[in-house]
Amino acid sequence: MNSALGIDRLQFAFTITFHYLFPPLTMGLALLIVVLKTLALWKRNESYSLAARFWARIFAINFAMGVVTGIPMEFQFGTNWAAFSKTAGGVIGQTLAMEGVFSFFLESSFLGLFLYGEKQLGPILHWASAFLVFLGSWLSGFFIIATNAWMQHPVGYTTESNGRIVLNSFMHLLLNPWLFWQYWHNMIAAVVTASFVMAGLGAFYVLAKKSAEYGAIFLRLGVIAGVASTLLMIFPTGDGQGRMVAQNQPVTLAAFEGLFDTTKGAPIVLVGQPDIDHLRLDNPIEVPKALSFLTYKRWNAEVKGLTAFPRDTWPNNIPLLYYSYHIMVGLGTIMVAIMALSAFFLWRGRLCATPALLWILMLSIPFPYIATTAGWMTAELGRQPWLIYGIMRTMHGASPRVSAGSGVFTLLGFMGMYMLLGILFLFLVAREIEHGPKTAVQDAKSAAPGYNEVPAQGENQ
């Protein structure tokens, strides 16, 4: 890690990990806010609109932090990864530019209208502004993931005599089979994140007996969206993404599972510790033949182990990749169980009267953040040693004239700046939570004289 390449990788890993704490909540909340606004129009119940207004304030803070931490990501392509940008800029520049020109400006423009134009727009147009914020955020995710999907599974390109990669089919780039599953898996994970945050905060308000009527609304929507999204996260999106890895990056699949030897009827490992020196998995607890079936739909299908591939094509850090993958899968399973149990109690009308389950929901808010971080670590560590899979190795993509000392200097700067941003974010969000949804009621009364809140019916379940 003392090399310039190691520092460049560490800086990018740190900045993108911190940045990606914000986009999942932004993209997931965008959808749930549209649902709240739709319920307000459909049921003619202003409480849903007030709930949407409260979450819009959380959304705005989260969105601002995502923008501030996201801008340095693209600059790093030029500062720390100049060789990669010079080689593949003709491809990745297309999607990154479209994300900025179309998606970001669509999202940010209509976010301003949604936050400050409710009285002027009226109910229908205000709903439309919420929908366009949702559309912009999900388009932004699409173009960013299209970039990553091309790096995972390059399509629609030619390599010129000077080594530069040029795009020869924009449609192939947008219809990349890897992109379809990666995009939907990522966006469903964003909905999972927003669902846990909404349900967890709703549980907090109910337990604290503060704005409990709105807490019940948050619980109901968060749990319903959560149980649907956690199931979709596993199947079909997680299953589809797994099959993409099996078909196109079989060495990565073997590293995921700590499978060193080619095996017919390969098991899935629940627990174990990879031993790279002895090419084995220590203390494994396995489900026999499950990996073969899930991957190839045949119980006795052959799954290639790591030893079937050249050593220089193995992922660089197999233990970290193995643990990241298993943390992602393990937490995903736990989240399904939490939301399924919560949905059962909600259906029985006992969720708000079950403090133990409310505490579980509240304390599980970090789970989707940990799972999505582990998921992206799985994707990026699994692609190694390639920067562009099968075309360009990571060691060849760094900026040749940026020293390790320069990288350490900027990394320390990012760490200090992001620590301050993190403290500011927590302060602003905590202040909004302390004020609670009732602040939205007061805002509505001041904006519209004669306003009367209509309490939600049937939400205290």
QUIGIUR-V162355 format. One record per residue. RES is the residue in three letters. PSI is psi in degrees with one decimal (999 if undefined). NEAR is the number of other C-alpha atoms within 10 Angstrom. D_LAST is the distance of its C-alpha to the last C-alpha in Angstrom with 2 decimals. Layout:
BEGIN
RES_PSI_NEAR_D_LAST, RES_PSI_NEAR_D_LAST
END
This chain:
BEGIN
MET_-2.6_10_53.79, ASN_-12.6_9_56.83, SER_160.2_12_57.81, ALA_-39.3_21_57.01, LEU_-44.2_23_55.08, GLY_-40.9_14_52.94, ILE_-40.4_21_52.20, ASP_-42.6_26_51.38, ARG_-40.8_18_48.90, LEU_-42.0_16_47.36, GLN_-44.6_21_47.02, PHE_-40.3_18_45.41, ALA_-43.6_14_43.01, PHE_-48.9_15_42.05, THR_-38.1_19_41.65, ILE_-31.1_17_39.72, THR_-44.1_16_37.37, PHE_-44.1_18_36.59, HIS_-41.0_20_36.33, TYR_5.6_17_33.92, LEU_-18.2_19_31.31, PHE_-45.1_22_30.59, PRO_-37.7_23_30.89, PRO_-41.9_26_28.00, LEU_-38.5_27_25.45, THR_-50.9_27_27.40, MET_-38.4_29_27.45, GLY_-43.9_25_23.87, LEU_-33.2_28_22.50, ALA_-42.2_28_24.89, LEU_-45.3_21_23.10, LEU_-32.0_23_19.53, ILE_-39.9_25_20.90, VAL_-39.5_21_22.40, VAL_-43.6_20_19.13, LEU_-42.8_25_17.61, LYS_-35.5_26_20.81, THR_-42.3_21_20.78, LEU_-36.1_17_17.35, ALA_-41.1_21_18.79, LEU_-42.8_16_21.82, TRP_-46.4_9_20.34, LYS_-3.6_12_17.74, ARG_45.6_12_20.03, ASN_109.8_17_17.27, GLU_-19.8_22_18.88, SER_-35.3_25_15.84, TYR_-39.4_25_15.91, SER_-38.3_25_19.62, LEU_-38.0_24_19.28, ALA_-41.9_23_17.00, ALA_-38.9_28_19.76, ARG_-40.0_24_22.36, PHE_-48.3_22_20.99, TRP_-24.7_23_20.97, ALA_-33.9_21_24.36, ARG_-42.0_16_25.79, ILE_-43.2_19_24.73, PHE_-45.6_24_26.11, ALA_-42.8_16_29.38, ILE_-46.4_18_30.02, ASN_-41.9_21_29.38, PHE_-44.3_21_31.53, ALA_-42.0_15_34.34, MET_-36.8_20_34.47, GLY_-38.5_20_34.60, VAL_-48.5_15_37.50, VAL_-40.4_13_39.42, THR_-15.0_20_39.21, GLY_-31.6_18_39.71, ILE_-43.6_11_43.02, PRO_-22.7_16_44.98, MET_-45.9_14_44.01, GLU_-32.9_11_46.19, PHE_-31.7_12_48.99, GLN_-23.1_17_49.22, PHE_-34.4_19_50.33, GLY_-36.5_16_53.46, THR_-44.8_17_53.97, ASN_-17.4_26_53.22, TRP_50.6_22_53.27, ALA_-37.9_21_56.14, ALA_-40.3_18_57.70, PHE_-45.4_23_54.49, SER_-38.4_21_54.11, LYS_-38.6_16_57.77, THR_-45.1_19_57.51, ALA_8.5_22_54.17, GLY_-29.0_19_53.66, GLY_-17.1_16_54.65, VAL_-57.6_24_51.54, ILE_-24.5_23_48.80, GLY_-29.3_14_49.95, GLN_-53.8_15_48.92, THR_-37.5_22_45.22, LEU_-37.3_18_44.93, ALA_-41.2_13_46.63, MET_-35.6_15_44.41, GLU_-42.3_21_41.31, GLY_-45.0_14_42.73, VAL_-43.2_12_44.27, PHE_-59.7_14_41.63, SER_-51.7_22_38.22, PHE_-45.3_19_38.31, PHE_-33.1_16_39.78, LEU_-48.3_21_37.44, GLU_-48.4_24_34.40, SER_-37.2_19_35.82, SER_-48.7_14_37.21, PHE_-18.9_21_34.10, LEU_-40.3_23_31.99, GLY_-42.6_13_34.21, LEU_-40.5_18_33.62, PHE_-39.9_23_29.85, LEU_-36.3_15_29.84, TYR_-0.3_12_32.49, GLY_18.4_15_32.98, GLU_-45.1_18_29.88, LYS_-38.7_12_31.71, GLN_-33.5_10_34.83, LEU_-35.1_15_33.33, GLY_169.6_10_30.91, PRO_-45.2_16_27.60, ILE_-48.9_13_29.15, LEU_-30.5_15_31.49, HIS_-38.4_21_28.95, TRP_-41.8_23_26.76, ALA_-37.5_18_30.04, SER_-38.2_25_30.73, ALA_-41.4_29_27.38, PHE_-38.8_23_28.26, LEU_-31.0_22_31.74, VAL_-44.6_30_30.52, PHE_-46.8_25_28.51, LEU_-43.8_18_31.65, GLY_-41.5_25_33.88, SER_-38.1_27_31.89, TRP_-29.4_22_31.74, LEU_-39.5_20_35.42, SER_-46.6_26_36.27, GLY_-37.1_21_34.71, PHE_-47.3_23_36.68, PHE_-35.5_24_40.03, ILE_-44.1_19_39.59, ILE_-28.6_21_38.64, ALA_-37.3_24_41.50, THR_-48.9_20_43.80, ASN_-38.5_21_42.54, ALA_-36.3_25_42.55, TRP_-36.8_23_46.19, MET_-31.8_22_47.04, GLN_-37.0_24_45.46, HIS_80.1_21_47.05, PRO_131.6_19_49.76, VAL_162.2_21_50.62, GLY_38.4_17_52.60, TYR_163.7_18_55.11, THR_153.2_13_58.79, THR_121.7_14_60.59, GLU_171.0_10_63.62, SER_-26.3_7_66.88, ASN_4.6_7_66.01, GLY_-6.4_11_62.85, ARG_143.7_16_60.40, ILE_128.3_19_57.56, VAL_148.3_17_57.15, LEU_127.6_19_54.59, ASN_-2.9_15_56.15, SER_102.3_14_53.09, PHE_-33.1_15_50.14, MET_-38.2_11_48.40, HIS_-37.1_15_48.80, LEU_-44.5_25_47.16, LEU_-21.3_20_44.11, LEU_18.6_14_43.99, ASN_123.6_18_44.44, PRO_-30.4_16_42.76, TRP_-37.2_25_41.58, LEU_-40.1_24_39.85, PHE_-53.7_18_37.62, TRP_-38.4_21_35.86, GLN_-40.6_22_35.96, TYR_-50.7_22_34.46, TRP_-33.4_21_31.50, HIS_-41.5_22_30.86, ASN_-43.2_22_30.99, MET_-36.2_22_28.77, ILE_-38.2_24_26.07, ALA_-33.8_30_26.32, ALA_-40.0_26_25.84, VAL_-38.4_28_22.54, VAL_-45.4_35_21.53, THR_-50.1_30_22.58, ALA_-35.9_27_20.67, SER_-43.3_32_17.45, PHE_-38.9_31_17.82, VAL_-44.8_28_18.81, MET_-46.7_29_15.92, ALA_-39.7_30_13.25, GLY_-40.7_26_15.43, LEU_-36.8_23_15.85, GLY_-41.2_29_12.19, ALA_-38.5_27_11.99, PHE_-46.3_22_15.08, TYR_-38.0_25_13.90, VAL_-44.6_23_10.92, LEU_-37.4_18_13.52, ALA_-5.9_11_16.16, LYS_42.7_11_14.29, LYS_121.2_16_15.92, SER_42.1_16_14.56, ALA_-31.7_20_11.05, GLU_-35.8_21_9.96, TYR_-32.9_25_11.75, GLY_-37.7_28_10.59, ALA_-38.5_24_7.03, ILE_-45.7_24_9.27, PHE_-41.2_29_11.44, LEU_-46.5_34_9.17, ARG_-49.7_25_8.13, LEU_-42.7_18_11.83, GLY_-41.2_27_13.30, VAL_-43.3_27_12.00, ILE_-46.6_18_12.90, ALA_-35.0_24_16.17, GLY_-43.2_31_16.74, VAL_-36.7_23_16.76, ALA_-46.0_18_19.02, SER_-36.3_23_21.28, THR_-36.5_25_21.82, LEU_-43.1_21_22.99, LEU_-29.0_19_25.17, MET_-34.3_24_26.54, ILE_-48.8_19_28.03, PHE_129.5_13_29.07, PRO_-7.1_14_30.83, THR_-45.3_22_31.31, GLY_-40.6_21_31.97, ASP_-43.6_16_34.08, GLY_-41.6_19_36.02, GLN_-38.6_21_36.73, GLY_-39.7_17_37.91, ARG_-32.9_19_40.28, MET_-44.0_20_41.68, VAL_-44.9_21_42.56, ALA_-39.0_18_44.10, GLN_-37.0_12_46.24, ASN_-21.3_14_47.37, GLN_62.4_18_47.13, PRO_-29.7_19_47.72, VAL_-32.2_26_49.00, THR_-41.6_26_45.68, LEU_-43.3_25_43.81, ALA_-39.1_25_46.16, ALA_-38.3_23_45.48, PHE_-46.9_23_41.68, GLU_0.9_25_42.09, GLY_34.9_28_45.08, LEU_108.4_24_47.15, PHE_-32.9_22_50.80, ASP_141.2_16_52.60, THR_131.9_15_52.38, THR_135.2_16_50.63, LYS_133.9_16_50.20, GLY_49.1_18_46.91, ALA_139.0_26_45.57, PRO_162.9_22_42.65, ILE_134.5_21_39.53, VAL_122.5_20_39.66, LEU_-43.5_13_36.56, VAL_142.2_15_38.43, GLY_165.2_18_41.97, GLN_116.3_15_44.23, PRO_132.4_23_46.63, ASP_98.4_14_50.23, ILE_-34.5_13_52.09, ASP_-38.1_6_55.43, HIS_5.5_9_55.51, LEU_55.3_14_53.50, ARG_168.8_16_51.05, LEU_119.0_18_47.51, ASP_143.3_13_47.40, ASN_48.9_10_45.22, PRO_141.9_15_43.33, ILE_117.3_13_40.46, GLU_156.0_15_40.47, VAL_108.9_12_38.97, PRO_135.4_14_42.21, LYS_1.3_19_42.97, ALA_-36.8_19_39.47, LEU_-42.6_25_40.79, SER_-43.9_21_43.40, PHE_-46.3_18_40.96, LEU_-30.8_16_38.32, THR_-44.4_22_41.10, TYR_3.6_16_43.53, LYS_23.1_11_41.73, ARG_131.5_15_44.48, TRP_-32.0_18_44.27, ASN_19.2_17_47.83, ALA_147.3_18_48.01, GLU_130.2_18_50.00, VAL_124.3_24_48.28, LYS_137.6_20_50.76, GLY_175.1_21_50.71, LEU_-34.8_23_51.68, THR_-9.5_15_55.29, ALA_-5.6_14_55.72, PHE_151.5_14_55.61, PRO_142.1_9_58.02, ARG_-31.1_10_57.09, ASP_-1.5_8_57.27, THR_-1.4_16_54.41, TRP_148.0_20_51.96, PRO_145.1_22_49.13, ASN_-37.8_16_50.46, ASN_82.1_14_47.90, ILE_-42.8_22_46.74, PRO_-45.2_17_45.04, LEU_-40.4_19_42.86, LEU_-45.2_25_42.07, TYR_-47.5_23_41.26, TYR_-36.7_21_38.89, SER_-46.1_24_37.18, TYR_-44.3_23_36.56, HIS_-30.8_22_35.21, ILE_-44.0_19_32.91, MET_-49.5_21_31.49, VAL_-42.9_18_31.06, GLY_-46.7_13_29.78, LEU_-35.6_17_27.09, GLY_-41.5_22_26.14, THR_-43.1_15_25.68, ILE_-40.2_14_23.60, MET_-36.9_23_21.29, VAL_-45.0_21_20.83, ALA_-42.8_15_19.92, ILE_-46.4_20_17.38, MET_-35.0_26_15.59, ALA_-43.5_19_15.97, LEU_-41.8_16_14.49, SER_-40.3_28_11.46, ALA_-37.6_22_11.11, PHE_-46.0_13_11.54, PHE_-33.4_17_8.83, LEU_-43.1_21_6.37, TRP_-36.6_13_8.28, ARG_-3.3_10_8.16, GLY_24.1_15_4.51, ARG_6.1_14_6.02, LEU_-48.8_23_6.19, CYS_-13.9_24_5.81, ALA_15.3_15_7.91, THR_86.3_14_10.36, PRO_-36.8_14_12.84, ALA_-42.7_11_15.29, LEU_-35.2_17_13.34, LEU_-40.4_24_12.39, TRP_-40.2_14_16.13, ILE_-45.5_14_17.11, LEU_-43.7_25_15.37, MET_-43.7_21_17.01, LEU_-13.8_16_20.33, SER_3.8_18_20.51, ILE_-39.7_19_20.93, PRO_-18.8_13_24.72, PHE_-51.8_19_24.62, PRO_-29.7_26_24.86, TYR_-43.4_23_27.52, ILE_-41.8_16_29.55, ALA_-42.9_23_29.19, THR_-37.5_25_30.30, THR_-45.8_19_33.16, ALA_-35.1_23_34.23, GLY_-44.3_21_34.01, TRP_-33.5_18_36.37, MET_-39.7_20_38.63, THR_-46.1_22_38.77, ALA_-44.2_19_39.79, GLU_-40.6_19_42.38, LEU_-33.7_21_43.84, GLY_-27.0_27_44.03, ARG_-23.2_26_46.16, GLN_149.7_21_48.72, PRO_20.5_20_51.69, TRP_140.1_23_51.39, LEU_-45.9_19_50.41, ILE_115.7_21_50.82, TYR_122.2_19_50.47, GLY_-3.7_16_53.91, ILE_-51.5_13_55.64, MET_123.7_16_55.51, ARG_152.6_17_55.02, THR_-37.7_18_53.13, MET_-20.3_15_56.33, HIS_0.0_15_58.00, GLY_-11.2_22_55.38, ALA_162.8_24_55.60, SER_121.4_22_57.67, PRO_-20.4_13_61.13, ARG_5.1_11_62.11, VAL_117.8_16_59.07, SER_165.3_15_59.94, ALA_-37.8_16_57.75, GLY_-41.8_13_58.40, SER_-38.9_14_57.16, GLY_-41.1_22_54.00, VAL_-40.9_17_53.34, PHE_-48.6_10_53.91, THR_-33.3_14_51.34, LEU_-44.7_19_48.85, LEU_-36.8_12_49.09, GLY_-44.4_12_48.68, PHE_-40.7_17_45.48, MET_-45.3_15_44.12, GLY_-44.1_12_44.84, MET_-41.4_12_43.54, TYR_-28.7_19_40.30, MET_-43.7_13_39.72, LEU_-42.0_11_39.95, LEU_-39.3_15_37.70, GLY_-42.0_14_35.08, ILE_-43.3_10_35.23, LEU_-43.2_14_35.01, PHE_-47.8_16_31.98, LEU_-38.6_12_30.08, PHE_-46.4_12_31.16, LEU_-42.2_16_30.07, VAL_-42.4_16_26.63, ALA_-36.9_13_26.12, ARG_-41.3_11_27.24, GLU_-40.0_17_24.76, ILE_-40.4_16_21.87, GLU_-42.9_13_23.34, HIS_-40.1_13_23.63, GLY_177.6_19_20.07, PRO_-21.6_24_18.70, LYS_-26.1_16_20.11, THR_-35.2_15_23.51, ALA_-34.4_20_22.72, VAL_-44.7_21_22.14, GLN_-39.7_14_25.52, ASP_-41.5_12_27.17, ALA_-39.7_21_26.08, LYS_-39.0_14_27.44, SER_-29.6_11_30.67, ALA_-25.6_12_31.08, ALA_94.4_11_30.47, PRO_139.4_8_31.72, GLY_4.4_9_29.89, TYR_140.4_13_26.58, ASN_127.9_11_23.50, GLU_135.7_14_19.98, VAL_111.9_11_17.63, PRO_147.2_13_14.06, ALA_140.6_17_11.40, GLN_135.0_11_10.02, GLY_18.7_10_6.74, GLU_-15.7_19_5.44, ASN_55.4_20_3.77, GLN_999_17_0.00
END
